[in-house]
Every structure is written in structure tokens, then in C-alpha cells.
Amino acid sequence: MTVRRASLALLACFCLSAPAPAQQAPTFAFPVDCDYGVDCFIQNYVDHDPGPGRVDYACGRLSYDGHDGTDIRLPRVADIPRNVLVLAAADGVVLRSRDGMVDQLVDELPPSAVEGREAGNGIIIDHGGGWETQYSHLRRDSLLVSPGDTVSRGQPIGAIGLSGNTEFPHVEFTVRYEGTVLDPFVGPVDPAAGYACGGPRRALWDEAEAPRLEYIATAALAAGFADQAVEQAVARAGGYDADGLPVYTPALVFWADVMGALAGDQQHIIITGPDGEVVHETSETLDTSFVSWFAFSGRRTPDGGWPPGLYRGHYALVRDGNTVAELTHEIEIE
């Protein structure tokens, strides 16, 4: 049994450029209290393609049409209870905030639930000199500041959630200068010329932040086992997080959730038993690129059930002969 599913297909995007600021730009701290590249990732960047295509600052494909922020995500919906804090990126004063919107996948809500409130629960901070930052899609009842409050760089102001128009848990971090969006990985550019990926840039991140904010084009977010054909939403919500399975479970299925898969990538899924013997293996070449890619594969339980012991699933995504994403997960069958 091999099934693949995908969502959030790569689309096109456009980004504006602001004039050179009259005042020194603030330098921003990373606005999430997480281990970037391990338990949080940047799913979408600001797009710099003025036409029908899309391109992020690194000439990659992690963006979508009209996107004007930086989406810093958690791997799964099940991670929301970790209470991952959103931090003020620089000193400032809270201008506006909104709370009370439910944390729920947008495709599970009627359109009226988010109309006019697509950013969900959020906060806007004024940093002076025409500079503002916005923090969107925060968890309901997590806001720790109110309009008029003075905040310091690195101060917790809320937590990552799933409010507004969103398909995964994240905070969308948006930078504006005099009302015009800027990409914090690029900074101000000549509005007449715009920004072409790979060109000169003046990133707005603090120098101490820059080394750890490497561009991650592809990453394995989460993986696990199930006893049936896997539903993507259930997996992301933690619905298959059992510690073990019985020997007569209907099937043994391994799933993986990946960001940044490209057409031509080869994916491999292997399940090994307690003795190290391969009990299931499959490989395929992807024919389409996806910002978000979800795959699963497995087999029905053999006559007599599974031998008890520790089973290991391994997912690998290979590009041009190099493994660009992989995850391993174990489960006990007893």
C-alpha cells in the first residue's frame, strides 16, 4: 500500500520595496523562542517576483502569491500546546492587538469566520521612525501585552497559534517602513529597481541572529506510525501518536510530513522489524514541487500478526544524489 498526498502547492507572489529610510533601521531579533531548524522552521518567505511567478530572497520557491511576511511555523498542530512564545523583535510600543479568534484550520471554518480578520489574533508594534512589526495568527488568549504597553526586544508578547486564515501553526512576522512591506532578509532597496534574488541586500536581522538563520529549502517536519491509511490532518493533530501497537494491528504504516519538496526528488520509505529485517520498502520520484508534502506507505499485517518488538520507520528525500531531508521514528509492537 502506497499513497501520497500533497497540499499548499507552490504559487506566485509579489513584494513591494520601500525607499531608503530617513532614520536608522532597527535591528531585529528572531521573534520566536524556539530552536530554528529543529523545532521551528520558516515555511514561507516574502516574495520578490513582480510577475506571475514566485521567488524568495534566496532564489528559492518558499512563498506564495501576495505573501508579504515571514511564516515561522511549528511542525504540527499538536505542537501548539507547547506554548511556543512569540517575542518582540525590537523595543517599541504596542499600537494595536486582537484576541479571541479560535485556533482552527481555515478549511474547517466557514469563510465568514475569518473575513476581514485573516491575520487572526495579532499584535502590531511601533518601533519609531516609521518602522512597525506585525505578529499574526497567535494562539487565542495567549496575548501578554495591550495597546499602549512599552515592550523590550526579546520580551514575550504571545504564543504561536492557528487563528485566522492559516493551514499550519505559525506566526507571520511582517516588517513595514512607512506602511510599505520590507523583507527582513533583504532590507530597504531601491523601489525603482526592486530586488532580484542574489542581489545586494541589507538584512534587518541583528548580526548575532544572522548566522543561525540559514536558508533551509527543504526539511522533514514530523513522522510516525499508524495502523491504517493516514489522514494528513489527523497526523498533524497528533492523532497517531500512540506509544505502541498490538501484534494484530490491521496494518503498519509509516508517514512523513515534509516542506520544500521539488519535482525530481526521490523519496524512500523503509520499515524494519525487531531483527533489522526490512518488512516494507518503497521508492518513487516526485513529479511536482510542493511547499508542503505529505506521504505515507505501509503494508497489511501478515497472517499470525507482527513479531513483537521495536519497529523503525525511516523517510528520506534525495535530490541530485544528496539526502536533503530525513526522519526516523520507532514504535513498539506488543
C-alpha positions as CSV (number, residue, x, y, z in Angstrom):
1,M,0.0,0.0,0.0
2,T,1.5,3.3,-1.1
3,V,-0.4,6.6,-1.1
4,R,0.8,10.1,-1.4
5,R,-0.9,13.4,-0.6
6,A,0.1,17.0,-1.0
7,S,-1.2,20.4,-0.1
8,L,-0.2,24.1,-0.3
9,A,1.1,23.8,-3.9
10,L,3.7,26.4,-4.8
11,L,2.2,29.6,-6.2
12,A,3.2,33.1,-7.2
13,C,3.9,36.2,-5.1
14,F,4.7,39.9,-5.2
15,C,6.6,42.1,-2.8
16,L,6.9,45.9,-2.6
17,S,10.1,47.8,-2.0
18,A,10.4,50.8,0.3
19,P,12.6,53.9,-0.1
20,A,15.7,54.2,1.9
21,P,14.7,55.1,5.5
22,A,15.3,58.6,6.8
23,Q,16.1,57.1,10.1
24,Q,18.5,54.2,11.0
25,A,16.6,50.9,10.7
26,P,16.1,48.9,13.9
27,T,17.9,45.6,14.0
28,F,15.5,42.7,14.8
29,A,15.9,39.7,17.0
30,F,14.3,36.4,15.8
31,P,10.7,36.7,17.0
32,V,10.1,33.1,18.3
33,D,11.5,31.3,21.3
34,C,12.5,28.1,19.5
35,D,15.4,26.2,18.1
36,Y,15.3,27.2,14.5
37,G,15.8,24.3,12.1
38,V,15.0,21.8,14.8
39,D,11.6,22.5,16.4
40,C,10.5,25.5,14.2
41,F,11.1,26.4,10.5
42,I,10.4,29.2,8.1
43,Q,7.8,27.8,5.7
44,N,7.2,30.9,3.6
45,Y,9.3,34.0,2.9
46,V,8.3,37.3,1.4
47,D,8.1,37.0,-2.4
48,H,10.2,39.2,-4.8
49,D,8.7,38.3,-8.2
50,P,6.6,41.2,-9.6
51,G,5.1,39.0,-12.2
52,P,3.1,35.7,-12.2
53,G,5.9,33.7,-10.7
54,R,7.2,33.5,-7.2
55,V,10.7,33.6,-5.7
56,D,12.0,34.1,-2.2
57,Y,15.1,36.2,-1.4
58,A,17.4,33.1,-1.9
59,C,16.0,32.4,-5.4
60,G,14.0,29.5,-3.8
61,R,10.3,28.6,-4.0
62,L,9.2,29.0,-0.4
63,S,6.5,31.6,-0.9
64,Y,3.1,32.1,-2.4
65,D,1.1,34.8,-4.3
66,G,0.7,38.1,-2.4
67,H,2.7,36.9,0.6
68,D,4.2,39.8,2.5
69,G,5.6,38.2,5.7
70,T,7.8,35.6,7.1
71,D,5.9,32.5,8.3
72,I,7.7,30.8,11.2
73,R,6.0,27.5,11.8
74,L,5.8,24.6,14.2
75,P,6.0,21.1,12.7
76,R,2.4,20.1,13.7
77,V,-0.9,21.3,15.1
78,A,-0.1,19.0,18.0
79,D,2.8,21.3,18.9
80,I,0.5,24.3,19.8
81,P,0.1,23.2,23.5
82,R,3.9,23.5,23.8
83,N,3.1,27.2,24.3
84,V,6.0,28.4,22.0
85,L,6.4,32.1,22.8
86,V,6.4,34.9,20.2
87,L,8.9,37.7,21.1
88,A,9.0,41.4,20.4
89,A,11.7,41.7,17.7
90,A,12.8,45.2,18.9
91,D,11.9,47.8,21.5
92,G,8.7,49.7,20.9
93,V,5.1,50.5,21.8
94,V,2.1,48.3,21.1
95,L,-0.2,50.0,18.6
96,R,-3.0,47.5,18.1
97,S,-3.9,44.0,19.1
98,R,-6.7,41.5,18.5
99,D,-7.5,38.3,20.5
100,G,-10.4,35.9,20.9
101,M,-10.4,34.2,17.5
102,V,-10.5,30.4,17.5
103,D,-7.4,28.2,16.8
104,Q,-8.6,26.0,13.9
105,L,-7.5,25.1,10.4
106,V,-9.1,27.5,8.0
107,D,-10.6,24.8,5.8
108,E,-12.6,23.7,8.8
109,L,-14.2,27.1,9.2
110,P,-16.9,29.0,7.2
111,P,-15.4,31.8,5.1
112,S,-17.3,34.3,7.3
113,A,-15.3,33.2,10.3
114,V,-12.1,34.9,9.1
115,E,-13.4,37.5,6.6
116,G,-11.8,40.8,7.3
117,R,-9.7,39.1,10.1
118,E,-7.5,36.9,8.0
119,A,-4.4,37.7,10.2
120,G,-6.2,36.1,13.2
121,N,-5.1,37.1,16.7
122,G,-2.2,39.5,16.4
123,I,-0.1,42.4,17.6
124,I,1.4,45.5,15.9
125,I,4.4,47.2,17.5
126,D,5.6,50.7,16.6
127,H,9.4,51.0,16.7
128,G,9.6,54.7,15.9
129,G,10.8,56.5,12.8
130,G,8.1,54.9,10.6
131,W,9.0,51.3,11.5
132,E,6.4,48.7,12.5
133,T,6.3,44.9,13.0
134,Q,3.2,42.7,13.0
135,Y,2.8,39.3,14.6
136,S,-0.2,37.3,13.2
137,H,-2.0,34.0,13.8
138,L,-1.3,34.0,17.5
139,R,-3.0,31.5,19.9
140,R,-6.2,32.6,21.4
141,D,-5.9,34.0,24.9
142,S,-2.1,34.0,24.7
143,L,-1.5,37.7,24.2
144,L,0.6,39.2,27.0
145,V,0.5,42.9,26.0
146,S,-2.1,45.5,25.3
147,P,-2.2,48.7,23.1
148,G,-0.1,51.4,24.8
149,D,2.3,49.0,26.5
150,T,6.0,49.6,26.1
151,V,7.9,46.4,25.1
152,S,11.5,45.4,25.1
153,R,13.4,43.4,22.5
154,G,13.0,39.7,23.2
155,Q,10.0,40.2,25.6
156,P,7.3,37.5,25.3
157,I,4.1,39.0,23.7
158,G,2.1,35.9,22.9
159,A,2.3,32.3,21.6
160,I,2.2,30.7,18.2
161,G,-1.3,29.6,17.2
162,L,-3.6,28.7,14.4
163,S,-6.0,31.7,14.2
164,G,-7.2,33.4,11.1
165,N,-6.5,32.3,7.6
166,T,-3.9,29.6,8.2
167,E,-3.3,25.9,7.3
168,F,-0.5,25.3,9.8
169,P,0.6,26.6,13.2
170,H,2.8,29.6,12.8
171,V,3.4,33.3,13.4
172,E,3.6,35.5,10.4
173,F,6.2,38.2,11.1
174,T,5.8,41.3,8.9
175,V,8.0,44.4,8.8
176,R,6.8,47.7,7.4
177,Y,8.6,51.1,6.9
178,E,6.1,54.0,6.4
179,G,3.4,51.5,5.6
180,T,5.4,49.6,2.9
181,V,6.4,45.9,3.5
182,L,10.1,45.0,3.7
183,D,11.6,41.6,3.7
184,P,13.8,41.3,6.9
185,F,16.2,39.1,5.0
186,V,16.7,41.9,2.4
187,G,16.0,45.3,4.0
188,P,15.4,48.5,2.1
189,V,16.1,48.5,-1.6
190,D,15.7,51.0,-4.5
191,P,11.9,51.0,-5.2
192,A,12.6,51.7,-8.9
193,A,14.9,48.6,-9.3
194,G,13.2,46.3,-6.8
195,Y,15.1,43.3,-5.6
196,A,16.4,40.4,-7.7
197,C,17.3,37.3,-5.7
198,G,21.0,37.1,-5.1
199,G,21.5,40.8,-5.4
200,P,22.9,43.2,-2.7
201,R,20.8,43.3,0.5
202,R,21.0,44.8,3.9
203,A,19.2,42.3,6.1
204,L,17.4,43.8,9.1
205,W,18.3,40.9,11.5
206,D,20.8,41.6,14.3
207,E,24.3,40.4,13.4
208,A,24.1,37.8,16.2
209,E,20.9,36.3,14.6
210,A,22.1,36.1,11.0
211,P,24.4,33.1,11.4
212,R,21.7,30.8,12.7
213,L,19.0,31.9,10.3
214,E,20.4,29.9,7.4
215,Y,18.1,29.3,4.5
216,I,16.5,25.9,4.8
217,A,15.0,25.0,1.4
218,T,13.8,21.5,2.5
219,A,13.1,19.9,5.8
220,A,11.4,16.9,7.3
221,L,8.9,18.2,9.9
222,A,7.4,15.1,11.5
223,A,7.0,11.4,11.1
224,G,5.2,8.5,12.8
225,F,3.3,5.2,12.5
226,A,-0.3,4.4,12.1
227,D,-2.5,1.3,11.8
228,Q,-4.4,2.5,8.7
229,A,-4.2,4.7,5.6
230,V,-3.1,8.0,7.1
231,E,-5.1,11.2,7.1
232,Q,-2.9,14.2,6.8
233,A,-4.9,16.4,9.2
234,V,-5.1,13.7,11.8
235,A,-1.4,13.1,11.7
236,R,-0.6,16.8,12.1
237,A,-3.0,17.0,15.0
238,G,-1.3,14.1,16.8
239,G,-4.0,11.5,16.2
240,Y,-1.4,8.8,15.5
241,D,0.8,9.4,18.5
242,A,0.2,6.1,20.3
243,D,3.2,4.6,22.2
244,G,2.7,1.2,20.7
245,L,0.5,-1.1,18.5
246,P,-0.8,-4.6,19.1
247,V,0.6,-7.6,17.1
248,Y,-2.7,-7.9,15.3
249,T,-3.0,-4.3,14.3
250,P,-4.7,-4.0,10.9
251,A,-1.7,-2.6,9.2
252,L,1.7,-1.0,9.8
253,V,2.0,2.4,8.0
254,F,4.8,4.9,8.2
255,W,4.1,8.6,7.4
256,A,6.2,11.7,6.9
257,D,5.5,15.5,6.7
258,V,8.0,17.5,4.6
259,M,8.4,21.1,3.5
260,G,10.1,22.2,0.3
261,A,9.8,19.1,-1.9
262,L,10.8,19.6,-5.5
263,A,9.9,17.9,-8.7
264,G,12.5,15.2,-9.4
265,D,13.2,14.5,-5.8
266,Q,13.3,10.8,-4.9
267,Q,11.6,9.7,-1.7
268,H,12.3,6.5,0.1
269,I,10.3,4.9,2.9
270,I,11.7,1.8,4.8
271,I,10.2,-0.1,7.8
272,T,12.4,-2.5,9.6
273,G,11.5,-5.1,12.2
274,P,13.0,-6.0,15.6
275,D,15.7,-8.1,14.0
276,G,16.6,-5.4,11.5
277,E,14.9,-7.1,8.6
278,V,13.2,-4.9,6.1
279,V,9.4,-5.6,6.3
280,H,8.4,-2.8,3.8
281,E,10.1,-0.6,1.4
282,T,9.0,1.8,-1.3
283,S,10.6,4.5,-3.5
284,E,9.2,7.0,-6.0
285,T,10.2,10.2,-7.9
286,L,8.1,13.3,-7.3
287,D,6.7,14.8,-10.5
288,T,5.6,18.2,-8.9
289,S,7.1,20.7,-6.5
290,F,5.3,21.5,-3.2
291,V,5.8,23.8,-0.3
292,S,4.2,21.2,1.9
293,W,4.4,17.5,1.1
294,F,2.8,14.6,3.0
295,A,3.5,10.9,2.2
296,F,2.8,7.5,3.8
297,S,3.3,3.9,2.9
298,G,3.0,0.5,4.6
299,R,1.6,-3.0,4.5
300,R,-1.2,-5.1,5.9
301,T,-0.4,-7.2,8.9
302,P,0.7,-10.7,7.9
303,D,-1.1,-13.9,9.0
304,G,-0.1,-14.6,12.6
305,G,0.5,-11.0,13.4
306,W,3.7,-9.0,13.7
307,P,6.5,-10.4,15.8
308,P,6.6,-8.3,18.9
309,G,9.5,-5.8,19.4
310,L,10.7,-2.4,18.2
311,Y,9.9,-1.3,14.6
312,R,11.7,1.5,12.9
313,G,10.5,3.7,10.1
314,H,12.8,5.9,8.0
315,Y,11.9,8.5,5.5
316,A,14.5,10.1,3.1
317,L,14.1,12.7,0.4
318,V,17.0,12.6,-2.1
319,R,17.9,15.4,-4.5
320,D,20.7,15.1,-7.0
321,G,22.2,12.2,-5.1
322,N,22.1,14.0,-1.7
323,T,19.7,13.4,1.1
324,V,18.0,16.8,1.8
325,A,15.5,15.6,4.4
326,E,15.1,12.6,6.6
327,L,13.4,11.4,9.7
328,T,13.3,8.2,11.7
329,H,10.6,7.1,14.2
330,E,10.2,4.0,16.3
331,I,7.2,2.2,17.8
332,E,6.8,-0.9,20.0
333,I,4.6,-3.7,18.8
334,E,3.5,-5.9,21.7
